């Protein structure tokens, strides 16, 4: 019987955890959550409502494709706040979109 307070030392679990870490895809969310009424995309991460809703069930490959789409949108979409004001180009939350 294993002790639930001890870390899991099973080699199979270690391999599984390493595989999960390699496949982890960070959410593109930058905590500027507001949906643009015209584009129907979040003004922060540039995901559609469908992409936001499906994120938790997407495979790592689907997540990578979603992130790539947001990066393409960032190049073509002027970045604005919920009030319609443009984000400053050096806004720290837009760092991932800078090339």
ChimeraX commands (.cxc) that place a marker at each C-alpha (Angstrom):
marker #1 position 0.00,0.00,0.00 radius 0.5
marker #1 position 1.37,3.46,-0.87 radius 0.5
marker #1 position 1.39,6.41,1.43 radius 0.5
marker #1 position -0.77,9.21,-0.07 radius 0.5
marker #1 position 1.49,11.86,1.49 radius 0.5
marker #1 position 4.60,10.57,-0.32 radius 0.5
marker #1 position 5.36,11.69,-3.86 radius 0.5
marker #1 position 4.62,9.17,-6.61 radius 0.5
marker #1 position 7.87,7.38,-7.42 radius 0.5
marker #1 position 6.47,4.91,-9.94 radius 0.5
marker #1 position 8.71,5.09,-13.08 radius 0.5
marker #1 position 5.66,4.76,-15.36 radius 0.5
marker #1 position 4.10,7.82,-13.72 radius 0.5
marker #1 position 7.31,9.79,-14.18 radius 0.5
marker #1 position 7.29,9.01,-17.91 radius 0.5
marker #1 position 3.62,9.96,-18.17 radius 0.5
marker #1 position 4.24,13.26,-16.36 radius 0.5
marker #1 position 7.20,14.05,-18.66 radius 0.5
marker #1 position 5.06,13.36,-21.72 radius 0.5
marker #1 position 2.27,15.58,-20.40 radius 0.5
marker #1 position 4.78,18.39,-19.73 radius 0.5
marker #1 position 6.16,18.13,-23.29 radius 0.5
marker #1 position 2.64,18.40,-24.71 radius 0.5
marker #1 position 1.48,21.25,-22.47 radius 0.5
marker #1 position 0.29,24.24,-24.50 radius 0.5
marker #1 position -0.21,27.46,-22.58 radius 0.5
marker #1 position -3.48,29.27,-23.07 radius 0.5
marker #1 position -3.17,32.45,-25.14 radius 0.5
marker #1 position -5.34,34.26,-22.58 radius 0.5
marker #1 position -3.75,37.50,-21.36 radius 0.5
marker #1 position -6.53,38.35,-18.86 radius 0.5
marker #1 position -7.96,41.15,-20.99 radius 0.5
marker #1 position -11.25,39.34,-21.49 radius 0.5
marker #1 position -13.91,41.12,-23.48 radius 0.5
marker #1 position -15.59,40.03,-26.70 radius 0.5
marker #1 position -15.57,42.47,-29.60 radius 0.5
marker #1 position -19.16,42.90,-30.82 radius 0.5
marker #1 position -18.11,43.07,-34.46 radius 0.5
marker #1 position -15.44,40.36,-34.75 radius 0.5
marker #1 position -16.90,38.10,-32.01 radius 0.5
marker #1 position -13.31,37.55,-30.80 radius 0.5
marker #1 position -11.81,38.23,-27.41 radius 0.5
marker #1 position -9.91,41.50,-27.63 radius 0.5
marker #1 position -7.18,40.11,-25.38 radius 0.5
marker #1 position -6.26,36.71,-26.81 radius 0.5
marker #1 position -7.97,37.02,-30.21 radius 0.5
marker #1 position -9.73,33.67,-29.85 radius 0.5
marker #1 position -13.28,33.18,-31.06 radius 0.5
marker #1 position -15.97,32.25,-28.57 radius 0.5
marker #1 position -15.91,28.72,-30.00 radius 0.5
marker #1 position -12.13,28.46,-29.46 radius 0.5
marker #1 position -12.40,29.76,-25.90 radius 0.5
marker #1 position -15.17,27.30,-25.08 radius 0.5
marker #1 position -13.38,24.33,-26.64 radius 0.5
marker #1 position -9.91,25.04,-25.17 radius 0.5
marker #1 position -10.21,22.63,-22.23 radius 0.5
marker #1 position -11.11,19.71,-24.48 radius 0.5
marker #1 position -8.70,20.44,-27.35 radius 0.5
marker #1 position -5.77,18.14,-27.99 radius 0.5
marker #1 position -2.27,19.66,-27.79 radius 0.5
marker #1 position -2.17,19.71,-31.61 radius 0.5
marker #1 position -5.48,21.59,-31.76 radius 0.5
marker #1 position -4.26,24.02,-29.10 radius 0.5
marker #1 position -1.07,24.72,-31.06 radius 0.5
marker #1 position -3.15,25.39,-34.18 radius 0.5
marker #1 position -5.41,27.72,-32.18 radius 0.5
marker #1 position -2.42,29.65,-30.83 radius 0.5
marker #1 position -1.01,29.93,-34.37 radius 0.5
marker #1 position -4.34,31.37,-35.56 radius 0.5
marker #1 position -4.30,33.97,-32.76 radius 0.5
marker #1 position -0.79,34.98,-33.76 radius 0.5
marker #1 position -1.90,35.39,-37.40 radius 0.5
marker #1 position -4.90,37.44,-36.26 radius 0.5
marker #1 position -2.63,39.65,-34.15 radius 0.5
marker #1 position -0.69,40.65,-37.26 radius 0.5
marker #1 position -3.88,41.54,-39.15 radius 0.5
marker #1 position -6.07,42.91,-36.35 radius 0.5
marker #1 position -5.56,46.30,-34.70 radius 0.5
marker #1 position -5.36,45.67,-30.96 radius 0.5
marker #1 position -7.91,47.70,-28.98 radius 0.5
marker #1 position -9.19,47.72,-25.44 radius 0.5
marker #1 position -12.84,47.21,-24.55 radius 0.5
marker #1 position -13.30,51.00,-24.70 radius 0.5
marker #1 position -12.00,51.05,-28.28 radius 0.5
marker #1 position -8.68,52.67,-27.43 radius 0.5
marker #1 position -5.60,51.14,-29.09 radius 0.5
marker #1 position -3.26,49.18,-26.84 radius 0.5
marker #1 position 0.19,50.72,-26.51 radius 0.5
marker #1 position 2.59,48.75,-28.75 radius 0.5
marker #1 position 4.79,47.98,-25.74 radius 0.5
marker #1 position 1.89,46.83,-23.53 radius 0.5
marker #1 position 3.39,43.99,-21.43 radius 0.5
marker #1 position 0.45,41.65,-22.05 radius 0.5
marker #1 position 1.06,41.84,-25.80 radius 0.5
marker #1 position 4.63,40.56,-25.49 radius 0.5
marker #1 position 3.81,37.16,-27.01 radius 0.5
marker #1 position 2.57,38.85,-30.20 radius 0.5
marker #1 position 5.77,40.81,-30.82 radius 0.5
marker #1 position 8.10,39.51,-33.49 radius 0.5
marker link #1:1,2 radius 0.2
marker link #1:2,3 radius 0.2
marker link #1:3,4 radius 0.2
marker link #1:4,5 radius 0.2
marker link #1:5,6 radius 0.2
marker link #1:6,7 radius 0.2
marker link #1:7,8 radius 0.2
marker link #1:8,9 radius 0.2
marker link #1:9,10 radius 0.2
marker link #1:10,11 radius 0.2
marker link #1:11,12 radius 0.2
marker link #1:12,13 radius 0.2
marker link #1:13,14 radius 0.2
marker link #1:14,15 radius 0.2
marker link #1:15,16 radius 0.2
marker link #1:16,17 radius 0.2
marker link #1:17,18 radius 0.2
marker link #1:18,19 radius 0.2
marker link #1:19,20 radius 0.2
marker link #1:20,21 radius 0.2
marker link #1:21,22 radius 0.2
marker link #1:22,23 radius 0.2
marker link #1:23,24 radius 0.2
marker link #1:24,25 radius 0.2
marker link #1:25,26 radius 0.2
marker link #1:26,27 radius 0.2
marker link #1:27,28 radius 0.2
marker link #1:28,29 radius 0.2
marker link #1:29,30 radius 0.2
marker link #1:30,31 radius 0.2
marker link #1:31,32 radius 0.2
marker link #1:32,33 radius 0.2
marker link #1:33,34 radius 0.2
marker link #1:34,35 radius 0.2
marker link #1:35,36 radius 0.2
marker link #1:36,37 radius 0.2
marker link #1:37,38 radius 0.2
marker link #1:38,39 radius 0.2
marker link #1:39,40 radius 0.2
marker link #1:40,41 radius 0.2
marker link #1:41,42 radius 0.2
marker link #1:42,43 radius 0.2
marker link #1:43,44 radius 0.2
marker link #1:44,45 radius 0.2
marker link #1:45,46 radius 0.2
marker link #1:46,47 radius 0.2
marker link #1:47,48 radius 0.2
marker link #1:48,49 radius 0.2
marker link #1:49,50 radius 0.2
marker link #1:50,51 radius 0.2
marker link #1:51,52 radius 0.2
marker link #1:52,53 radius 0.2
marker link #1:53,54 radius 0.2
marker link #1:54,55 radius 0.2
marker link #1:55,56 radius 0.2
marker link #1:56,57 radius 0.2
marker link #1:57,58 radius 0.2
marker link #1:58,59 radius 0.2
marker link #1:59,60 radius 0.2
marker link #1:60,61 radius 0.2
marker link #1:61,62 radius 0.2
marker link #1:62,63 radius 0.2
marker link #1:63,64 radius 0.2
marker link #1:64,65 radius 0.2
marker link #1:65,66 radius 0.2
marker link #1:66,67 radius 0.2
marker link #1:67,68 radius 0.2
marker link #1:68,69 radius 0.2
marker link #1:69,70 radius 0.2
marker link #1:70,71 radius 0.2
marker link #1:71,72 radius 0.2
marker link #1:72,73 radius 0.2
marker link #1:73,74 radius 0.2
marker link #1:74,75 radius 0.2
marker link #1:75,76 radius 0.2
marker link #1:76,77 radius 0.2
marker link #1:77,78 radius 0.2
marker link #1:78,79 radius 0.2
marker link #1:79,80 radius 0.2
marker link #1:80,81 radius 0.2
marker link #1:81,82 radius 0.2
marker link #1:82,83 radius 0.2
marker link #1:83,84 radius 0.2
marker link #1:84,85 radius 0.2
marker link #1:85,86 radius 0.2
marker link #1:86,87 radius 0.2
marker link #1:87,88 radius 0.2
marker link #1:88,89 radius 0.2
marker link #1:89,90 radius 0.2
marker link #1:90,91 radius 0.2
marker link #1:91,92 radius 0.2
marker link #1:92,93 radius 0.2
marker link #1:93,94 radius 0.2
marker link #1:94,95 radius 0.2
marker link #1:95,96 radius 0.2
marker link #1:96,97 radius 0.2
marker link #1:97,98 radius 0.2
marker link #1:98,99 radius 0.2
view
